[in-house]
Amino acid sequence: MDLFVRTIVGVLIATVLYLALPKQVKELSVVLTIAVCCMVGGVAFSFLRPVFDFIDQLSAISNLSNPMIKTLIKAVGICLISEFASAICTDSGNAAMAKLIQFATTALLLSLTIPFLTQLIGIVENLLTEM
Amino acid sequence: MDIDLIFKIAAIGIIVSILNQVLSRSGREEQATMTTLAGLVVVLMMITQKIADLFDLVKNLFGF
């Protein structure tokens, strides 16, 4: 809780400093945004660690296939990171880069799901040959 | 959370801006541009480690 409050206060101070930075050094404002995002992202991800441990426990109890859970968690991570990056690009006035980051994320997620789609097709094939 | 880094970046930004103004008014536009670039490079070097830390954390956490 203490860490959370410190993070919020830090973000508020950074927002004021962002506004206080003069117009001549607009690049540094973007760098300040990236620095704050990295720090707050680090804090937020560290809060998520017990959640993932819990998911691991649940998957061990329920005998769920581990690669599938791992891929789901990976997909969540990719989405979060790309969301950060795309928001920073949009804020700095570069919407084209933001769109490209989103496109790259979509492509990566599709490529991650291909093994499962192949498995699914195999299962459907087996079902059809048995019938 | 390392608040000092935010203050450092803001301070560098303000100093670079003042130097930029002073150099521009005294007719040294090239040096003003170089000062801005130098400030940007210094700040980028400062936050590169933070970005690497974040990506390491994400790699560990999400199992990449």
N, CA and C atoms of all chains as a GROMACS GRO file, in nm:
protein
  585
    1MET      N    1   0.084  -0.121   0.000
    1MET     CA    2   0.000   0.000   0.000
    1MET      C    3   0.087   0.126   0.000
    2ASP      N    4   0.194   0.121   0.081
    2ASP     CA    5   0.285   0.235   0.089
    2ASP      C    6   0.349   0.263  -0.047
    3LEU      N    7   0.389   0.153  -0.112
    3LEU     CA    8   0.452   0.166  -0.244
    3LEU      C    9   0.353   0.226  -0.344
    4PHE      N   10   0.227   0.183  -0.334
    4PHE     CA   11   0.124   0.233  -0.426
    4PHE      C   12   0.105   0.384  -0.409
    5VAL      N   13   0.096   0.428  -0.281
    5VAL     CA   14   0.075   0.571  -0.254
    5VAL      C   15   0.194   0.652  -0.304
    6ARG      N   16   0.316   0.597  -0.279
    6ARG     CA   17   0.436   0.668  -0.326
    6ARG      C   18   0.437   0.679  -0.479
    7THR      N   19   0.391   0.572  -0.544
    7THR     CA   20   0.388   0.574  -0.691
    7THR      C   21   0.292   0.680  -0.742
    8ILE      N   22   0.173   0.687  -0.679
    8ILE     CA   23   0.073   0.786  -0.723
    8ILE      C   24   0.127   0.928  -0.703
    9VAL      N   25   0.190   0.951  -0.586
    9VAL     CA   26   0.246   1.084  -0.560
    9VAL      C   27   0.355   1.116  -0.662
   10GLY      N   28   0.438   1.017  -0.693
   10GLY     CA   29   0.544   1.036  -0.792
   10GLY      C   30   0.487   1.071  -0.928
   11VAL      N   31   0.380   1.004  -0.967
   11VAL     CA   32   0.319   1.033  -1.098
   11VAL      C   33   0.261   1.174  -1.100
   12LEU      N   34   0.198   1.215  -0.989
   12LEU     CA   35   0.142   1.351  -0.984
   12LEU      C   36   0.253   1.456  -0.996
   13ILE      N   37   0.363   1.433  -0.923
   13ILE     CA   38   0.476   1.527  -0.931
   13ILE      C   39   0.531   1.530  -1.073
   14ALA      N   40   0.541   1.412  -1.134
   14ALA     CA   41   0.594   1.405  -1.271
   14ALA      C   42   0.502   1.478  -1.369
   15THR      N   43   0.371   1.472  -1.344
   15THR     CA   44   0.278   1.543  -1.433
   15THR      C   45   0.300   1.694  -1.424
   16VAL      N   46   0.319   1.742  -1.301
   16VAL     CA   47   0.343   1.886  -1.284
   16VAL      C   48   0.474   1.926  -1.351
   17LEU      N   49   0.578   1.842  -1.332
   17LEU     CA   50   0.708   1.871  -1.394
   17LEU      C   51   0.699   1.867  -1.546
   18TYR      N   52   0.616   1.777  -1.597
   18TYR     CA   53   0.596   1.767  -1.743
   18TYR      C   54   0.539   1.899  -1.796
   19LEU      N   55   0.442   1.954  -1.720
   19LEU     CA   56   0.383   2.081  -1.764
   19LEU      C   57   0.481   2.196  -1.746
   20ALA      N   58   0.572   2.182  -1.646
   20ALA     CA   59   0.666   2.290  -1.620
   20ALA      C   60   0.780   2.295  -1.720
   21LEU      N   61   0.803   2.182  -1.789
   21LEU     CA   62   0.913   2.181  -1.887
   21LEU      C   63   0.881   2.276  -2.002
   22PRO      N   64   0.976   2.359  -2.042
   22PRO     CA   65   0.947   2.458  -2.146
   22PRO      C   66   0.926   2.392  -2.282
   23LYS      N   67   0.868   2.472  -2.373
   23LYS     CA   68   0.833   2.420  -2.505
   23LYS      C   69   0.958   2.387  -2.589
   24GLN      N   70   1.073   2.452  -2.557
   24GLN     CA   71   1.193   2.430  -2.639
   24GLN      C   72   1.245   2.288  -2.626
   25VAL      N   73   1.214   2.222  -2.516
   25VAL     CA   74   1.268   2.088  -2.494
   25VAL      C   75   1.154   1.986  -2.490
   26LYS      N   76   1.079   1.983  -2.599
   26LYS     CA   77   0.965   1.893  -2.606
   26LYS      C   78   1.009   1.746  -2.603
   27GLU      N   79   1.131   1.722  -2.658
   27GLU     CA   80   1.182   1.584  -2.662
   27GLU      C   81   1.200   1.530  -2.521
   28LEU      N   82   1.247   1.619  -2.432
   28LEU     CA   83   1.271   1.574  -2.295
   28LEU      C   84   1.140   1.543  -2.224
   29SER      N   85   1.030   1.610  -2.265
   29SER     CA   86   0.901   1.578  -2.205
   29SER      C   87   0.861   1.435  -2.239
   30VAL      N   88   0.889   1.396  -2.363
   30VAL     CA   89   0.856   1.258  -2.403
   30VAL      C   90   0.943   1.159  -2.325
   31VAL      N   91   1.072   1.194  -2.308
   31VAL     CA   92   1.161   1.105  -2.233
   31VAL      C   93   1.116   1.095  -2.088
   32LEU      N   94   1.069   1.208  -2.033
   32LEU     CA   95   1.016   1.205  -1.895
   32LEU      C   96   0.896   1.112  -1.887
   33THR      N   97   0.808   1.119  -1.987
   33THR     CA   98   0.691   1.030  -1.989
   33THR      C   99   0.736   0.884  -1.993
   34ILE      N  100   0.838   0.855  -2.078
   34ILE     CA  101   0.884   0.716  -2.089
   34ILE      C  102   0.941   0.669  -1.955
   35ALA      N  103   1.018   0.758  -1.890
   35ALA     CA  104   1.078   0.720  -1.761
   35ALA      C  105   0.971   0.689  -1.658
   36VAL      N  106   0.869   0.777  -1.652
   36VAL     CA  107   0.762   0.756  -1.552
   36VAL      C  108   0.687   0.627  -1.585
   37CYS      N  109   0.660   0.604  -1.714
   37CYS     CA  110   0.588   0.482  -1.753
   37CYS      C  111   0.668   0.358  -1.714
   38CYS      N  112   0.801   0.363  -1.734
   38CYS     CA  113   0.884   0.247  -1.699
   38CYS      C  114   0.878   0.220  -1.549
   39MET      N  115   0.889   0.328  -1.472
   39MET     CA  116   0.892   0.308  -1.327
   39MET      C  117   0.757   0.260  -1.274
   40VAL      N  118   0.649   0.325  -1.320
   40VAL     CA  119   0.517   0.286  -1.271
   40VAL      C  120   0.482   0.146  -1.323
   41GLY      N  121   0.523   0.118  -1.448
   41GLY     CA  122   0.498  -0.016  -1.503
   41GLY      C  123   0.570  -0.122  -1.420
   42GLY      N  124   0.694  -0.092  -1.380
   42GLY     CA  125   0.769  -0.186  -1.297
   42GLY      C  126   0.697  -0.214  -1.167
   43VAL      N  127   0.646  -0.108  -1.104
   43VAL     CA  128   0.573  -0.125  -0.977
   43VAL      C  129   0.447  -0.208  -1.001
   44ALA      N  130   0.373  -0.175  -1.108
   44ALA     CA  131   0.247  -0.245  -1.135
   44ALA      C  132   0.271  -0.392  -1.165
   45PHE      N  133   0.377  -0.422  -1.243
   45PHE     CA  134   0.406  -0.562  -1.275
   45PHE      C  135   0.451  -0.638  -1.151
   46SER      N  136   0.522  -0.566  -1.061
   46SER     CA  137   0.564  -0.637  -0.940
   46SER      C  138   0.443  -0.671  -0.851
   47PHE      N  139   0.336  -0.590  -0.862
   47PHE     CA  140   0.213  -0.624  -0.789
   47PHE      C  141   0.148  -0.750  -0.847
   48LEU      N  142   0.173  -0.776  -0.976
   48LEU     CA  143   0.107  -0.889  -1.042
   48LEU      C  144   0.170  -1.025  -1.011
   49ARG      N  145   0.291  -1.022  -0.951
   49ARG     CA  146   0.363  -1.149  -0.932
   49ARG      C  147   0.283  -1.252  -0.850
   50PRO      N  148   0.221  -1.212  -0.735
   50PRO     CA  149   0.142  -1.312  -0.661
   50PRO      C  150   0.026  -1.368  -0.742
   51VAL      N  151  -0.031  -1.285  -0.829
   51VAL     CA  152  -0.144  -1.332  -0.912
   51VAL      C  153  -0.098  -1.446  -1.002
   52PHE      N  154   0.020  -1.431  -1.062
   52PHE     CA  155   0.068  -1.535  -1.152
   52PHE      C  156   0.108  -1.661  -1.075
   53ASP      N  157   0.161  -1.641  -0.953
   53ASP     CA  158   0.189  -1.758  -0.869
   53ASP      C  159   0.060  -1.834  -0.840
   54PHE      N  160  -0.047  -1.759  -0.812
   54PHE     CA  161  -0.176  -1.819  -0.783
   54PHE      C  162  -0.229  -1.895  -0.905
   55ILE      N  163  -0.211  -1.835  -1.023
   55ILE     CA  164  -0.256  -1.902  -1.146
   55ILE      C  165  -0.178  -2.032  -1.167
   56ASP      N  166  -0.048  -2.028  -1.136
   56ASP     CA  167   0.034  -2.150  -1.147
   56ASP      C  168  -0.019  -2.258  -1.053
   57GLN      N  169  -0.053  -2.217  -0.929
   57GLN     CA  170  -0.108  -2.313  -0.832
   57GLN      C  171  -0.237  -2.373  -0.885
   58LEU      N  172  -0.325  -2.284  -0.935
   58LEU     CA  173  -0.454  -2.330  -0.986
   58LEU      C  174  -0.436  -2.429  -1.100
   59SER      N  175  -0.343  -2.398  -1.190
   59SER     CA  176  -0.324  -2.488  -1.305
   59SER      C  177  -0.266  -2.621  -1.260
   60ALA      N  178  -0.183  -2.617  -1.152
   60ALA     CA  179  -0.128  -2.743  -1.101
   60ALA      C  180  -0.239  -2.827  -1.036
   61ILE      N  181  -0.331  -2.760  -0.964
   61ILE     CA  182  -0.439  -2.833  -0.897
   61ILE      C  183  -0.535  -2.894  -0.999
   62SER      N  184  -0.570  -2.812  -1.100
   62SER     CA  185  -0.676  -2.856  -1.192
   62SER      C  186  -0.621  -2.935  -1.311
   63ASN      N  187  -0.491  -2.964  -1.312
   63ASN     CA  188  -0.430  -3.042  -1.421
   63ASN      C  189  -0.452  -2.981  -1.558
   64LEU      N  190  -0.456  -2.850  -1.563
   64LEU     CA  191  -0.468  -2.783  -1.693
   64LEU      C  192  -0.334  -2.790  -1.765
   65SER      N  193  -0.338  -2.787  -1.897
   65SER     CA  194  -0.212  -2.800  -1.969
   65SER      C  195  -0.128  -2.674  -1.949
   66ASN      N  196  -0.005  -2.695  -1.906
   66ASN     CA  197   0.080  -2.582  -1.869
   66ASN      C  198   0.118  -2.491  -1.987
   67PRO      N  199   0.151  -2.547  -2.104
   67PRO     CA  200   0.187  -2.457  -2.216
   67PRO      C  201   0.076  -2.362  -2.253
   68MET      N  202  -0.048  -2.409  -2.238
   68MET     CA  203  -0.160  -2.323  -2.275
   68MET      C  204  -0.169  -2.202  -2.181
   69ILE      N  205  -0.155  -2.230  -2.050
   69ILE     CA  206  -0.160  -2.121  -1.951
   69ILE      C  207  -0.044  -2.025  -1.975
   70LYS      N  208   0.074  -2.083  -2.002
   70LYS     CA  209   0.193  -1.998  -2.025
   70LYS      C  210   0.169  -1.906  -2.145
   71THR      N  211   0.110  -1.961  -2.249
   71THR     CA  212   0.085  -1.879  -2.368
   71THR      C  213  -0.015  -1.768  -2.338
   72LEU      N  214  -0.117  -1.802  -2.259
   72LEU     CA  215  -0.215  -1.698  -2.222
   72LEU      C  216  -0.148  -1.586  -2.145
   73ILE      N  217  -0.062  -1.623  -2.050
   73ILE     CA  218   0.007  -1.521  -1.969
   73ILE      C  219   0.099  -1.437  -2.056
   74LYS      N  220   0.168  -1.506  -2.151
   74LYS     CA  221   0.255  -1.433  -2.244
   74LYS      C  222   0.174  -1.332  -2.324
   75ALA      N  223   0.056  -1.374  -2.368
   75ALA     CA  224  -0.028  -1.285  -2.450
   75ALA      C  225  -0.068  -1.161  -2.369
   76VAL      N  226  -0.099  -1.183  -2.240
   76VAL     CA  227  -0.134  -1.068  -2.155
   76VAL      C  228  -0.016  -0.971  -2.145
   77GLY      N  229   0.104  -1.026  -2.125
   77GLY     CA  230   0.223  -0.942  -2.115
   77GLY      C  231   0.247  -0.863  -2.242
   78ILE      N  232   0.235  -0.931  -2.355
   78ILE     CA  233   0.257  -0.862  -2.484
   78ILE      C  234   0.157  -0.749  -2.500
   79CYS      N  235   0.031  -0.776  -2.466
   79CYS     CA  236  -0.073  -0.673  -2.482
   79CYS      C  237  -0.044  -0.553  -2.393
   80LEU      N  238  -0.005  -0.579  -2.266
   80LEU     CA  239   0.021  -0.467  -2.175
   80LEU      C  240   0.136  -0.381  -2.224
   81ILE      N  241   0.246  -0.446  -2.262
   81ILE     CA  242   0.364  -0.371  -2.308
   81ILE      C  243   0.331  -0.290  -2.433
   82SER      N  244   0.260  -0.353  -2.526
   82SER     CA  245   0.231  -0.280  -2.650
   82SER      C  246   0.134  -0.166  -2.624
   83GLU      N  247   0.046  -0.185  -2.526
   83GLU     CA  248  -0.047  -0.076  -2.492
   83GLU      C  249   0.029   0.046  -2.439
   84PHE      N  250   0.128   0.018  -2.351
   84PHE     CA  251   0.212   0.128  -2.299
   84PHE      C  252   0.281   0.200  -2.414
   85ALA      N  253   0.348   0.121  -2.499
   85ALA     CA  254   0.428   0.180  -2.606
   85ALA      C  255   0.340   0.259  -2.701
   86SER      N  256   0.224   0.203  -2.733
   86SER     CA  257   0.137   0.271  -2.828
   86SER      C  258   0.080   0.400  -2.768
   87ALA      N  259   0.052   0.398  -2.637
   87ALA     CA  260   0.001   0.521  -2.574
   87ALA      C  261   0.108   0.630  -2.572
   88ILE      N  262   0.234   0.590  -2.548
   88ILE     CA  263   0.343   0.689  -2.549
   88ILE      C  264   0.359   0.749  -2.688
   89CYS      N  265   0.352   0.663  -2.791
   89CYS     CA  266   0.365   0.714  -2.928
   89CYS      C  267   0.251   0.809  -2.961
   90THR      N  268   0.128   0.775  -2.920
   90THR     CA  269   0.014   0.862  -2.950
   90THR      C  270   0.029   0.997  -2.879
   91ASP      N  271   0.075   0.991  -2.753
   91ASP     CA  272   0.091   1.115  -2.676
   91ASP      C  273   0.196   1.207  -2.738
   92SER      N  274   0.301   1.144  -2.795
   92SER     CA  275   0.406   1.229  -2.853
   92SER      C  276   0.370   1.271  -2.995
   93GLY      N  277   0.248   1.243  -3.037
   93GLY     CA  278   0.200   1.291  -3.166
   93GLY      C  279   0.239   1.204  -3.282
   94ASN      N  280   0.266   1.076  -3.255
   94ASN     CA  281   0.306   0.986  -3.363
   94ASN      C  282   0.207   0.870  -3.373
   95ALA      N  283   0.090   0.901  -3.426
   95ALA     CA  284  -0.016   0.801  -3.430
   95ALA      C  285   0.017   0.686  -3.523
   96ALA      N  286   0.096   0.714  -3.629
   96ALA     CA  287   0.129   0.607  -3.724
   96ALA      C  288   0.211   0.498  -3.656
   97MET      N  289   0.309   0.542  -3.574
   97MET     CA  290   0.390   0.443  -3.502
   97MET      C  291   0.304   0.362  -3.405
   98ALA      N  292   0.209   0.431  -3.340
   98ALA     CA  293   0.121   0.362  -3.246
   98ALA      C  294   0.041   0.254  -3.318
   99LYS      N  295  -0.011   0.289  -3.436
   99LYS     CA  296  -0.088   0.192  -3.514
   99LYS      C  297  -0.001   0.072  -3.552
  100LEU      N  298   0.126   0.102  -3.590
  100LEU     CA  299   0.215  -0.007  -3.631
  100LEU      C  300   0.248  -0.098  -3.513
  101ILE      N  301   0.263  -0.038  -3.395
  101ILE     CA  302   0.290  -0.121  -3.276
  101ILE      C  303   0.171  -0.214  -3.252
  102GLN      N  304   0.048  -0.158  -3.267
  102GLN     CA  305  -0.070  -0.242  -3.246
  102GLN      C  306  -0.077  -0.353  -3.350
  103PHE      N  307  -0.039  -0.319  -3.473
  103PHE     CA  308  -0.041  -0.421  -3.579
  103PHE      C  309   0.060  -0.531  -3.549
  104ALA      N  310   0.182  -0.489  -3.504
  104ALA     CA  311   0.285  -0.588  -3.472
  104ALA      C  312   0.239  -0.679  -3.358
  105THR      N  313   0.169  -0.617  -3.261
  105THR     CA  314   0.118  -0.697  -3.149
  105THR      C  315   0.018  -0.800  -3.196
  106THR      N  316  -0.072  -0.757  -3.284
  106THR     CA  317  -0.173  -0.850  -3.336
  106THR      C  318  -0.106  -0.965  -3.410
  107ALA      N  319  -0.004  -0.931  -3.491
  107ALA     CA  320   0.065  -1.034  -3.568
  107ALA      C  321   0.134  -1.133  -3.474
  108LEU      N  322   0.200  -1.080  -3.370
  108LEU     CA  323   0.270  -1.167  -3.275
  108LEU      C  324   0.172  -1.259  -3.202
  109LEU      N  325   0.058  -1.202  -3.162
  109LEU     CA  326  -0.041  -1.283  -3.091
  109LEU      C  327  -0.095  -1.394  -3.181
  110LEU      N  328  -0.117  -1.360  -3.309
  110LEU     CA  329  -0.164  -1.463  -3.403
  110LEU      C  330  -0.061  -1.574  -3.417
  111SER      N  331   0.068  -1.534  -3.425
  111SER     CA  332   0.171  -1.636  -3.441
  111SER      C  333   0.185  -1.722  -3.316
  112LEU      N  334   0.152  -1.662  -3.199
  112LEU     CA  335   0.156  -1.741  -3.074
  112LEU      C  336   0.047  -1.847  -3.072
  113THR      N  337  -0.068  -1.816  -3.134
  113THR     CA  338  -0.182  -1.908  -3.124
  113THR      C  339  -0.178  -2.017  -3.230
  114ILE      N  340  -0.086  -2.007  -3.325
  114ILE     CA  341  -0.084  -2.105  -3.435
  114ILE      C  342  -0.068  -2.250  -3.385
  115PRO      N  343   0.021  -2.280  -3.287
  115PRO     CA  344   0.030  -2.419  -3.240
  115PRO      C  345  -0.102  -2.473  -3.187
  116PHE      N  346  -0.177  -2.387  -3.116
  116PHE     CA  347  -0.306  -2.432  -3.062
  116PHE      C  348  -0.408  -2.454  -3.172
  117LEU      N  349  -0.404  -2.367  -3.273
  117LEU     CA  350  -0.496  -2.385  -3.385
  117LEU      C  351  -0.464  -2.516  -3.458
  118THR      N  352  -0.333  -2.546  -3.470
  118THR     CA  353  -0.294  -2.672  -3.534
  118THR      C  354  -0.345  -2.792  -3.453
  119GLN      N  355  -0.332  -2.782  -3.320
  119GLN     CA  356  -0.383  -2.889  -3.233
  119GLN      C  357  -0.532  -2.906  -3.252
  120LEU      N  358  -0.602  -2.792  -3.256
  120LEU     CA  359  -0.748  -2.795  -3.270
  120LEU      C  360  -0.788  -2.863  -3.401
  121ILE      N  361  -0.717  -2.828  -3.506
  121ILE     CA  362  -0.747  -2.890  -3.636
  121ILE      C  363  -0.723  -3.040  -3.630
  122GLY      N  364  -0.615  -3.081  -3.561
  122GLY     CA  365  -0.586  -3.224  -3.545
  122GLY      C  366  -0.699  -3.295  -3.472
  123ILE      N  367  -0.749  -3.231  -3.364
  123ILE     CA  368  -0.858  -3.292  -3.287
  123ILE      C  369  -0.982  -3.308  -3.374
  124VAL      N  370  -1.014  -3.202  -3.450
  124VAL     CA  371  -1.133  -3.207  -3.536
  124VAL      C  372  -1.117  -3.316  -3.642
  125GLU      N  373  -0.993  -3.327  -3.697
  125GLU     CA  374  -0.967  -3.432  -3.797
  125GLU      C  375  -0.992  -3.570  -3.738
  126ASN      N  376  -0.938  -3.591  -3.614
  126ASN     CA  377  -0.956  -3.720  -3.547
  126ASN      C  378  -1.102  -3.752  -3.525
  127LEU      N  379  -1.176  -3.648  -3.481
  127LEU     CA  380  -1.319  -3.669  -3.457
  127LEU      C  381  -1.390  -3.710  -3.585
  128LEU      N  382  -1.355  -3.642  -3.695
  128LEU     CA  383  -1.424  -3.670  -3.822
  128LEU      C  384  -1.388  -3.809  -3.875
  129THR      N  385  -1.262  -3.852  -3.856
  129THR     CA  386  -1.225  -3.985  -3.904
  129THR      C  387  -1.288  -4.096  -3.821
  130GLU      N  388  -1.311  -4.067  -3.690
  130GLU     CA  389  -1.374  -4.168  -3.604
  130GLU      C  390  -1.521  -4.186  -3.636
  131MET      N  391  -1.583  -4.079  -3.687
  131MET     CA  392  -1.729  -4.085  -3.710
  131MET      C  393  -1.768  -4.173  -3.829
  132MET      N  394   0.979   0.321  -0.593
  132MET     CA  395   0.987   0.403  -0.714
  132MET      C  396   1.091   0.513  -0.694
  133ASP      N  397   1.173   0.532  -0.797
  133ASP     CA  398   1.286   0.624  -0.788
  133ASP      C  399   1.245   0.763  -0.836
  134ILE      N  400   1.200   0.846  -0.739
  134ILE     CA  401   1.150   0.979  -0.776
  134ILE      C  402   1.265   1.069  -0.823
  135ASP      N  403   1.386   1.040  -0.769
  135ASP     CA  404   1.501   1.126  -0.802
  135ASP      C  405   1.524   1.138  -0.952
  136LEU      N  406   1.501   1.026  -1.021
  136LEU     CA  407   1.525   1.026  -1.165
  136LEU      C  408   1.433   1.127  -1.236
  137ILE      N  409   1.307   1.133  -1.189
  137ILE     CA  410   1.212   1.228  -1.250
  137ILE      C  411   1.258   1.371  -1.228
  138PHE      N  412   1.302   1.399  -1.104
  138PHE     CA  413   1.352   1.535  -1.075
  138PHE      C  414   1.475   1.566  -1.158
  139LYS      N  415   1.563   1.464  -1.174
  139LYS     CA  416   1.685   1.486  -1.253
  139LYS      C  417   1.648   1.522  -1.396
  140ILE      N  418   1.554   1.447  -1.454
  140ILE     CA  419   1.515   1.472  -1.594
  140ILE      C  420   1.455   1.612  -1.608
  141ALA      N  421   1.368   1.648  -1.511
  141ALA     CA  422   1.306   1.781  -1.518
  141ALA      C  423   1.412   1.890  -1.504
  142ALA      N  424   1.508   1.869  -1.413
  142ALA     CA  425   1.613   1.970  -1.394
  142ALA      C  426   1.697   1.986  -1.519
  143ILE      N  427   1.733   1.872  -1.579
  143ILE     CA  428   1.812   1.880  -1.704
  143ILE      C  429   1.732   1.953  -1.811
  144GLY      N  430   1.602   1.925  -1.816
  144GLY     CA  431   1.518   1.991  -1.916
  144GLY      C  432   1.517   2.142  -1.899
  145ILE      N  433   1.504   2.187  -1.773
  145ILE     CA  434   1.499   2.332  -1.747
  145ILE      C  435   1.634   2.397  -1.777
  146ILE      N  436   1.743   2.328  -1.735
  146ILE     CA  437   1.877   2.384  -1.761
  146ILE      C  438   1.904   2.393  -1.911
  147VAL      N  439   1.869   2.288  -1.982
  147VAL     CA  440   1.890   2.287  -2.128
  147VAL      C  441   1.809   2.397  -2.194
  148SER      N  442   1.687   2.415  -2.143
  148SER     CA  443   1.602   2.520  -2.201
  148SER      C  444   1.662   2.658  -2.180
  149ILE      N  445   1.715   2.682  -2.057
  149ILE     CA  446   1.777   2.813  -2.029
  149ILE      C  447   1.900   2.834  -2.118
  150LEU      N  448   1.983   2.729  -2.128
  150LEU     CA  449   2.103   2.739  -2.214
  150LEU      C  450   2.063   2.764  -2.358
  151ASN      N  451   1.956   2.697  -2.400
  151ASN     CA  452   1.907   2.713  -2.537
  151ASN      C  453   1.866   2.859  -2.564
  152GLN      N  454   1.795   2.915  -2.466
  152GLN     CA  455   1.750   3.054  -2.481
  152GLN      C  456   1.870   3.150  -2.488
  153VAL      N  457   1.965   3.130  -2.393
  153VAL     CA  458   2.080   3.220  -2.386
  153VAL      C  459   2.161   3.213  -2.515
  154LEU      N  460   2.186   3.089  -2.562
  154LEU     CA  461   2.266   3.074  -2.684
  154LEU      C  462   2.193   3.126  -2.807
  155SER      N  463   2.060   3.106  -2.809
  155SER     CA  464   1.984   3.154  -2.924
  155SER      C  465   1.988   3.307  -2.932
  156ARG      N  466   1.971   3.371  -2.812
  156ARG     CA  467   1.968   3.518  -2.811
  156ARG      C  468   2.103   3.578  -2.849
  157SER      N  469   2.212   3.503  -2.816
  157SER     CA  470   2.343   3.558  -2.849
  157SER      C  471   2.387   3.517  -2.990
  158GLY      N  472   2.292   3.465  -3.068
  158GLY     CA  473   2.321   3.436  -3.208
  158GLY      C  474   2.399   3.310  -3.234
  159ARG      N  475   2.399   3.216  -3.140
  159ARG     CA  476   2.471   3.090  -3.162
  159ARG      C  477   2.369   2.977  -3.174
  160GLU      N  478   2.302   2.976  -3.285
  160GLU     CA  479   2.193   2.880  -3.304
  160GLU      C  480   2.245   2.735  -3.307
  161GLU      N  481   2.362   2.716  -3.373
  161GLU     CA  482   2.415   2.580  -3.385
  161GLU      C  483   2.448   2.523  -3.247
  162GLN      N  484   2.511   2.609  -3.164
  162GLN     CA  485   2.548   2.560  -3.031
  162GLN      C  486   2.423   2.531  -2.947
  163ALA      N  487   2.318   2.612  -2.968
  163ALA     CA  488   2.193   2.588  -2.895
  163ALA      C  489   2.136   2.452  -2.933
  164THR      N  490   2.138   2.422  -3.062
  164THR     CA  491   2.087   2.291  -3.108
  164THR      C  492   2.171   2.178  -3.050
  165MET      N  493   2.305   2.198  -3.051
  165MET     CA  494   2.393   2.094  -2.997
  165MET      C  495   2.368   2.073  -2.848
  166THR      N  496   2.342   2.182  -2.776
  166THR     CA  497   2.315   2.170  -2.632
  166THR      C  498   2.188   2.090  -2.608
  167THR      N  499   2.084   2.119  -2.688
  167THR     CA  500   1.959   2.044  -2.674
  167THR      C  501   1.982   1.896  -2.701
  168LEU      N  502   2.061   1.869  -2.806
  168LEU     CA  503   2.089   1.728  -2.840
  168LEU      C  504   2.166   1.659  -2.729
  169ALA      N  505   2.266   1.732  -2.673
  169ALA     CA  506   2.346   1.673  -2.565
  169ALA      C  507   2.258   1.641  -2.444
  170GLY      N  508   2.167   1.733  -2.411
  170GLY     CA  509   2.075   1.709  -2.299
  170GLY      C  510   1.989   1.587  -2.325
  171LEU      N  511   1.942   1.575  -2.449
  171LEU     CA  512   1.857   1.460  -2.484
  171LEU      C  513   1.934   1.329  -2.469
  172VAL      N  514   2.060   1.330  -2.517
  172VAL     CA  515   2.141   1.207  -2.509
  172VAL      C  516   2.167   1.170  -2.363
  173VAL      N  517   2.197   1.271  -2.280
  173VAL     CA  518   2.224   1.243  -2.138
  173VAL      C  519   2.102   1.180  -2.073
  174VAL      N  520   1.984   1.239  -2.098
  174VAL     CA  521   1.862   1.185  -2.037
  174VAL      C  522   1.830   1.046  -2.091
  175LEU      N  523   1.853   1.026  -2.220
  175LEU     CA  524   1.827   0.893  -2.278
  175LEU      C  525   1.918   0.788  -2.214
  176MET      N  526   2.046   0.827  -2.190
  176MET     CA  527   2.137   0.732  -2.125
  176MET      C  528   2.090   0.700  -1.984
  177MET      N  529   2.028   0.800  -1.920
  177MET     CA  530   1.980   0.775  -1.784
  177MET      C  531   1.863   0.679  -1.781
  178ILE      N  532   1.774   0.690  -1.881
  178ILE     CA  533   1.654   0.606  -1.871
  178ILE      C  534   1.669   0.471  -1.943
  179THR      N  535   1.779   0.454  -2.017
  179THR     CA  536   1.796   0.326  -2.086
  179THR      C  537   1.797   0.210  -1.987
  180GLN      N  538   1.866   0.231  -1.874
  180GLN     CA  539   1.874   0.127  -1.772
  180GLN      C  540   1.735   0.093  -1.717
  181LYS      N  541   1.653   0.198  -1.700
  181LYS     CA  542   1.518   0.176  -1.647
  181LYS      C  543   1.435   0.093  -1.744
  182ILE      N  544   1.449   0.125  -1.874
  182ILE     CA  545   1.373   0.051  -1.975
  182ILE      C  546   1.418  -0.096  -1.975
  183ALA      N  547   1.550  -0.116  -1.965
  183ALA     CA  548   1.602  -0.253  -1.962
  183ALA      C  549   1.550  -0.328  -1.839
  184ASP      N  550   1.545  -0.257  -1.724
  184ASP     CA  551   1.494  -0.319  -1.601
  184ASP      C  552   1.348  -0.362  -1.620
  185LEU      N  553   1.268  -0.272  -1.680
  185LEU     CA  554   1.126  -0.303  -1.701
  185LEU      C  555   1.111  -0.427  -1.790
  186PHE      N  556   1.190  -0.432  -1.897
  186PHE     CA  557   1.177  -0.545  -1.989
  186PHE      C  558   1.224  -0.675  -1.924
  187ASP      N  559   1.329  -0.666  -1.840
  187ASP     CA  560   1.373  -0.786  -1.767
  187ASP      C  561   1.264  -0.836  -1.674
  188LEU      N  562   1.199  -0.740  -1.604
  188LEU     CA  563   1.091  -0.777  -1.513
  188LEU      C  564   0.977  -0.845  -1.589
  189VAL      N  565   0.942  -0.786  -1.703
  189VAL     CA  566   0.832  -0.843  -1.782
  189VAL      C  567   0.869  -0.981  -1.834
  190LYS      N  568   0.997  -0.995  -1.876
  190LYS     CA  569   1.042  -1.126  -1.926
  190LYS      C  570   1.031  -1.231  -1.816
  191ASN      N  571   1.076  -1.195  -1.695
  191ASN     CA  572   1.070  -1.291  -1.585
  191ASN      C  573   0.927  -1.324  -1.547
  192LEU      N  574   0.844  -1.219  -1.541
  192LEU     CA  575   0.708  -1.236  -1.489
  192LEU      C  576   0.620  -1.314  -1.585
  193PHE      N  577   0.627  -1.282  -1.714
  193PHE     CA  578   0.537  -1.343  -1.810
  193PHE      C  579   0.600  -1.464  -1.880
  194GLY      N  580   0.723  -1.498  -1.842
  194GLY     CA  581   0.784  -1.620  -1.893
  194GLY      C  582   0.819  -1.617  -2.040
  195PHE      N  583   0.873  -1.506  -2.087
  195PHE     CA  584   0.915  -1.500  -2.229
  195PHE      C  585   1.042  -1.581  -2.249
   0.00000   0.00000   0.00000
